Structure formats: structure tokens, C-alpha cells
Amino acid sequence: MKTRFALFLAVVGLAAAASDPTVSESLVRIQCDPASGQVQAFFEKVVTVEGQSFRQPWTQVSWPTGSDKTVTVDGKTYTYAEVMAAVVAIANQENQPAPAPAPAPDASK
């Protein structure tokens, strides 16, 4: 009887180990509304069990654009407001027309 019980526990243990789910979470979207002063970020969680993936609904976090909270990136610390100012500067820079190409050199000279 003890042998059967031990065998049962071993089989159950193997089945449980084979079906351990993996969970991954990733950032899928960031959006900002400068007029409202809010930023929203959306994350998606995927649970994979025995090769089949199950996507959960996106979850959201938000924060004010002018927040004095800080974040450190590559050893440099910035306030959220500083990060937002950089994003606005990038948007304005990208909105500028591309510079005209330089004229081609005159081949007849």
C-alpha cells in the first residue's frame, strides 16, 4: 500500500511540474493628454500553460505629467515632470519639417 501511495505522489508531482504556468507581463501602450495633464500606461499579462497562452485584459496605471516623483534611468535621476518636458520637446522637434537636401555638386566644372 505504501508503494502505491508513493508512486501516486510521484506521478502527481510530475504532472504538477509539467503544467507549471509561466506568466509574462509587458508594456503595450503609453498615452498622454497634455491638456488634461495625465499619462496612462497599459500592461498586458500572458499566462502560458502547456504551450497554450491566455491573455488577460490590459491593466492601467496613470500619473500626472507634472509630478515631482522621480525615476532613475542608467544612473540618472529625473522627475516625472522632467521626463514629460523631454517628451514634449521630442514631439515638437519631430513636428518640424525635414531640412531641404543639399544641392548636388555641379558635375560640369
MDAnalysis code that builds the backbone (N, CA, C; Angstrom):
import MDAnalysis as mda
import numpy as np

u = mda.Universe.empty(327, n_residues=109, atom_resindex=np.repeat(np.arange(109), 3), trajectory=True)
u.add_TopologyAttr("name", ["N", "CA", "C"] * 109)
u.add_TopologyAttr("resid", np.arange(1, 110))
u.add_TopologyAttr("resname", ["MET", "LYS", "THR", "ARG", "PHE", "ALA", "LEU", "PHE", "LEU", "ALA", "VAL", "VAL", "GLY", "LEU", "ALA", "ALA", "ALA", "ALA", "SER", "ASP", "PRO", "THR", "VAL", "SER", "GLU", "SER", "LEU", "VAL", "ARG", "ILE", "GLN", "CYS", "ASP", "PRO", "ALA", "SER", "GLY", "GLN", "VAL", "GLN", "ALA", "PHE", "PHE", "GLU", "LYS", "VAL", "VAL", "THR", "VAL", "GLU", "GLY", "GLN", "SER", "PHE", "ARG", "GLN", "PRO", "TRP", "THR", "GLN", "VAL", "SER", "TRP", "PRO", "THR", "GLY", "SER", "ASP", "LYS", "THR", "VAL", "THR", "VAL", "ASP", "GLY", "LYS", "THR", "TYR", "THR", "TYR", "ALA", "GLU", "VAL", "MET", "ALA", "ALA", "VAL", "VAL", "ALA", "ILE", "ALA", "ASN", "GLN", "GLU", "ASN", "GLN", "PRO", "ALA", "PRO", "ALA", "PRO", "ALA", "PRO", "ALA", "PRO", "ASP", "ALA", "SER", "LYS"])
u.atoms.positions = np.array([
    [0.815, -1.189, 0.000],
    [0.000, 0.000, 0.000],
    [0.863, 1.260, 0.000],
    [1.950, 1.246, 0.815],
    [2.835, 2.406, 0.864],
    [3.490, 2.649, -0.493],
    [3.818, 1.594, -1.217],
    [4.456, 1.718, -2.524],
    [3.508, 2.376, -3.513],
    [2.247, 1.969, -3.487],
    [1.266, 2.579, -4.392],
    [1.091, 4.055, -4.082],
    [1.047, 4.392, -2.789],
    [0.883, 5.788, -2.393],
    [2.084, 6.622, -2.829],
    [3.275, 6.089, -2.660],
    [4.489, 6.794, -3.081],
    [4.501, 6.975, -4.593],
    [4.088, 5.955, -5.334],
    [4.015, 6.050, -6.787],
    [2.995, 7.102, -7.196],
    [1.848, 7.120, -6.508],
    [0.813, 8.132, -6.780],
    [1.358, 9.536, -6.568],
    [2.066, 9.751, -5.457],
    [2.639, 11.068, -5.176],
    [3.666, 11.460, -6.233],
    [4.452, 10.496, -6.698],
    [5.446, 10.789, -7.723],
    [4.777, 11.204, -9.026],
    [3.728, 10.497, -9.416],
    [3.005, 10.828, -10.655],
    [2.347, 12.195, -10.526],
    [1.723, 12.474, -9.407],
    [1.094, 13.778, -9.192],
    [2.153, 14.878, -9.230],
    [3.292, 14.647, -8.625],
    [4.378, 15.636, -8.634],
    [4.876, 15.918, -10.034],
    [5.028, 14.880, -10.861],
    [5.460, 15.072, -12.247],
    [4.422, 15.833, -13.050],
    [3.150, 15.504, -12.856],
    [2.081, 16.192, -13.582],
    [2.042, 17.667, -13.190],
    [2.218, 17.949, -11.910],
    [2.198, 19.346, -11.461],
    [3.390, 20.102, -12.017],
    [4.552, 19.467, -12.038],
    [5.749, 20.132, -12.563],
    [5.621, 20.393, -14.051],
    [4.991, 19.500, -14.797],
    [4.851, 19.664, -16.241],
    [3.878, 20.769, -16.584],
    [2.949, 21.100, -15.690],
    [1.931, 22.086, -16.016],
    [2.127, 23.413, -15.304],
    [3.308, 23.652, -14.746],
    [3.542, 24.940, -14.099],
    [3.373, 26.055, -15.119],
    [2.509, 27.002, -14.845],
    [2.300, 28.089, -15.798],
    [3.460, 29.084, -15.760],
    [3.683, 29.738, -16.880],
    [4.616, 30.855, -16.913],
    [3.804, 32.119, -17.132],
    [4.211, 33.167, -16.468],
    [3.498, 34.438, -16.541],
    [4.467, 35.500, -17.036],
    [4.044, 36.243, -18.052],
    [4.855, 37.364, -18.514],
    [3.971, 38.599, -18.582],
    [4.558, 39.719, -18.277],
    [3.833, 40.988, -18.329],
    [4.643, 41.963, -19.162],
    [3.965, 42.690, -20.049],
    [4.689, 43.634, -20.891],
    [3.904, 44.933, -21.058],
    [4.656, 45.989, -21.237],
    [4.079, 47.302, -21.516],
    [3.628, 47.306, -22.964],
    [2.352, 47.618, -23.218],
    [1.837, 47.579, -24.577],
    [1.446, 48.942, -25.125],
    [1.240, 49.920, -24.253],
    [0.843, 51.231, -24.759],
    [1.088, 52.284, -23.688],
    [1.536, 53.461, -24.142],
    [1.626, 54.643, -23.281],
    [0.936, 55.764, -24.033],
    [0.100, 56.493, -23.349],
    [-0.542, 57.642, -23.991],
    [-0.580, 58.802, -23.014],
    [-0.536, 59.988, -23.581],
    [-0.507, 61.193, -22.766],
    [-1.474, 62.211, -23.352],
    [-2.149, 62.903, -22.482],
    [-3.015, 64.000, -22.895],
    [-2.499, 65.262, -22.214],
    [-1.687, 66.045, -22.941],
    [-1.125, 67.246, -22.304],
    [-2.195, 68.192, -21.748],
    [-3.338, 68.265, -22.407],
    [-4.388, 69.169, -21.933],
    [-4.910, 68.764, -20.559],
    [-5.024, 67.464, -20.310],
    [-5.524, 67.008, -19.011],
    [-4.400, 66.844, -17.996],
    [-3.151, 66.799, -18.487],
    [-2.013, 66.629, -17.588],
    [-1.878, 65.228, -17.036],
    [-2.363, 64.238, -17.771],
    [-2.291, 62.848, -17.323],
    [-1.590, 61.963, -18.344],
    [-0.881, 60.972, -17.833],
    [-0.254, 59.936, -18.652],
    [-0.877, 58.613, -18.223],
    [-1.114, 57.736, -19.199],
    [-1.619, 56.397, -18.907],
    [-0.704, 55.378, -19.565],
    [-0.441, 54.309, -18.844],
    [0.329, 53.191, -19.398],
    [-0.507, 51.934, -19.218],
    [-0.454, 51.079, -20.240],
    [-1.244, 49.851, -20.230],
    [-0.314, 48.648, -20.327],
    [-0.585, 47.642, -19.495],
    [0.214, 46.425, -19.440],
    [-0.669, 45.225, -19.764],
    [-0.057, 44.242, -20.419],
    [-0.766, 43.004, -20.725],
    [-0.047, 41.852, -20.041],
    [-0.817, 40.990, -19.427],
    [-0.258, 39.801, -18.785],
    [-0.685, 38.589, -19.609],
    [0.285, 37.699, -19.874],
    [0.025, 36.468, -20.622],
    [0.440, 35.296, -19.738],
    [-0.483, 34.363, -19.559],
    [-0.215, 33.145, -18.791],
    [-0.167, 31.996, -19.793],
    [0.943, 31.256, -19.785],
    [1.099, 30.124, -20.692],
    [1.119, 28.837, -19.885],
    [0.227, 27.924, -20.263],
    [0.126, 26.627, -19.601],
    [0.207, 25.562, -20.687],
    [1.225, 24.716, -20.590],
    [1.428, 23.622, -21.536],
    [1.323, 24.091, -22.991],
    [1.985, 25.202, -23.276],
    [2.054, 25.709, -24.640],
    [0.866, 26.542, -25.079],
    [-0.168, 26.652, -24.279],
    [-1.323, 27.463, -24.651],
    [-1.290, 28.764, -23.864],
    [-1.416, 29.885, -24.587],
    [-1.331, 31.209, -23.960],
    [-2.714, 31.795, -23.719],
    [-2.850, 32.414, -22.571],
    [-4.095, 33.072, -22.181],
    [-3.767, 34.525, -21.867],
    [-4.334, 35.433, -22.659],
    [-4.087, 36.869, -22.476],
    [-5.155, 37.440, -21.544],
    [-4.695, 38.178, -20.560],
    [-5.624, 38.822, -19.646],
    [-5.888, 40.236, -20.128],
    [-7.000, 40.829, -19.718],
    [-7.280, 42.215, -20.123],
    [-6.162, 43.146, -19.655],
    [-5.944, 44.185, -20.431],
    [-4.916, 45.152, -20.077],
    [-5.240, 45.779, -18.722],
    [-4.186, 46.064, -17.968],
    [-4.337, 46.837, -16.735],
    [-3.695, 48.191, -16.963],
    [-4.125, 49.170, -16.220],
    [-3.700, 50.544, -16.452],
    [-3.113, 51.169, -15.196],
    [-2.105, 51.989, -15.402],
    [-1.596, 52.866, -14.352],
    [-1.575, 54.267, -14.934],
    [-1.671, 55.275, -14.089],
    [-1.631, 56.648, -14.590],
    [-0.947, 57.546, -13.566],
    [-0.492, 58.691, -14.054],
    [0.177, 59.652, -13.184],
    [0.080, 61.031, -13.816],
    [0.190, 62.068, -13.012],
    [0.152, 63.431, -13.558],
    [1.471, 63.783, -14.244],
    [1.380, 64.533, -15.332],
    [2.579, 64.890, -16.098],
    [3.537, 65.771, -15.304],
    [3.036, 66.543, -14.377],
    [3.883, 67.457, -13.622],
    [4.341, 66.917, -12.285],
    [4.262, 65.614, -12.087],
    [4.594, 65.011, -10.802],
    [6.054, 65.244, -10.423],
    [6.295, 65.444, -9.123],
    [7.676, 65.594, -8.650],
    [8.268, 64.252, -8.203],
    [7.529, 63.141, -8.423],
    [8.097, 61.814, -8.170],
    [9.288, 61.630, -9.096],
    [10.197, 60.742, -8.729],
    [11.401, 60.559, -9.537],
    [11.526, 59.138, -10.064],
    [12.319, 59.023, -11.127],
    [12.662, 57.741, -11.720],
    [14.146, 57.803, -12.069],
    [14.851, 56.688, -11.895],
    [16.270, 56.639, -12.223],
    [16.469, 55.728, -13.422],
    [17.152, 56.259, -14.441],
    [17.444, 55.518, -15.665],
    [18.942, 55.630, -15.922],
    [19.612, 54.502, -16.036],
    [21.057, 54.472, -16.285],
    [21.830, 55.378, -15.325],
    [21.442, 55.347, -14.064],
    [22.157, 56.093, -13.043],
    [21.797, 57.569, -12.952],
    [20.915, 58.056, -13.816],
    [20.491, 59.462, -13.779],
    [19.070, 59.530, -13.245],
    [18.823, 60.446, -12.324],
    [17.506, 60.586, -11.719],
    [16.801, 61.808, -12.296],
    [15.541, 61.616, -12.674],
    [14.713, 62.663, -13.264],
    [13.376, 62.700, -12.539],
    [12.754, 63.883, -12.483],
    [11.368, 63.933, -12.028],
    [10.487, 63.528, -13.198],
    [9.286, 63.092, -12.879],
    [8.344, 62.756, -13.952],
    [8.103, 63.985, -14.832],
    [8.063, 65.176, -14.222],
    [7.853, 66.417, -14.981],
    [8.998, 66.646, -15.967],
    [10.236, 66.338, -15.568],
    [11.372, 66.493, -16.486],
    [11.265, 65.527, -17.663],
    [10.839, 64.305, -17.376],
    [10.660, 63.326, -18.448],
    [9.595, 63.820, -19.413],
    [8.500, 64.325, -18.890],
    [7.417, 64.818, -19.753],
    [7.888, 65.996, -20.587],
    [8.680, 66.889, -20.006],
    [9.211, 68.027, -20.765],
    [10.075, 67.534, -21.923],
    [10.844, 66.482, -21.694],
    [11.668, 65.917, -22.769],
    [10.792, 65.308, -23.857],
    [9.719, 64.623, -23.474],
    [8.807, 64.027, -24.464],
    [8.152, 65.123, -25.305],
    [7.732, 66.201, -24.678],
    [7.129, 67.318, -25.416],
    [8.150, 67.933, -26.366],
    [9.379, 68.097, -25.914],
    [10.429, 68.653, -26.784],
    [10.678, 67.733, -27.979],
    [10.684, 66.428, -27.756],
    [10.868, 65.490, -28.862],
    [9.706, 65.603, -29.846],
    [8.472, 65.658, -29.337],
    [7.304, 65.779, -30.218],
    [7.395, 67.040, -31.065],
    [7.757, 68.150, -30.442],
    [7.877, 69.410, -31.194],
    [8.993, 69.329, -32.228],
    [10.105, 68.729, -31.881],
    [11.222, 68.582, -32.822],
    [10.822, 67.704, -34.004],
    [10.133, 66.596, -33.720],
    [9.711, 65.693, -34.793],
    [8.649, 66.321, -35.696],
    [7.954, 67.329, -35.190],
    [6.911, 68.003, -35.960],
    [7.488, 69.031, -36.936],
    [8.765, 69.343, -36.815],
    [9.403, 70.309, -37.707],
    [9.604, 69.683, -39.076],
    [9.486, 70.492, -40.133],
    [9.727, 69.932, -41.469],
    [11.181, 69.483, -41.609],
    [11.361, 68.454, -42.408],
    [12.714, 67.951, -42.664],
    [13.507, 69.016, -43.410],
    [14.808, 69.140, -43.103],
    [15.601, 70.138, -43.824],
    [15.710, 69.771, -45.297],
    [15.806, 70.811, -46.135],
    [15.934, 70.580, -47.582],
    [17.271, 69.901, -47.847],
    [17.290, 68.984, -48.809],
    [18.576, 68.322, -49.139],
    [19.569, 69.326, -49.722],
    [20.821, 69.078, -49.477],
    [21.873, 69.941, -50.030],
    [21.879, 69.795, -51.544],
    [22.162, 70.878, -52.266],
    [22.205, 70.756, -53.732],
    [23.353, 69.834, -54.168],
    [23.105, 69.129, -55.265],
    [24.123, 68.212, -55.798],
    [25.261, 69.040, -56.394],
    [26.495, 68.577, -56.271],
    [27.608, 69.321, -56.861],
    [27.471, 69.364, -58.394],
    [27.912, 70.471, -58.965],
    [27.831, 70.654, -60.428],
    [28.928, 69.807, -61.081],
    [28.537, 68.805, -61.851],
    [29.479, 67.895, -62.490],
    [30.182, 68.513, -63.694],
    [29.672, 69.665, -64.216],
    [30.269, 70.248, -65.437],
    [31.532, 71.036, -65.119],
    [31.847, 71.296, -63.903],
    [33.034, 72.096, -63.578],
    [34.248, 71.238, -63.416],
])
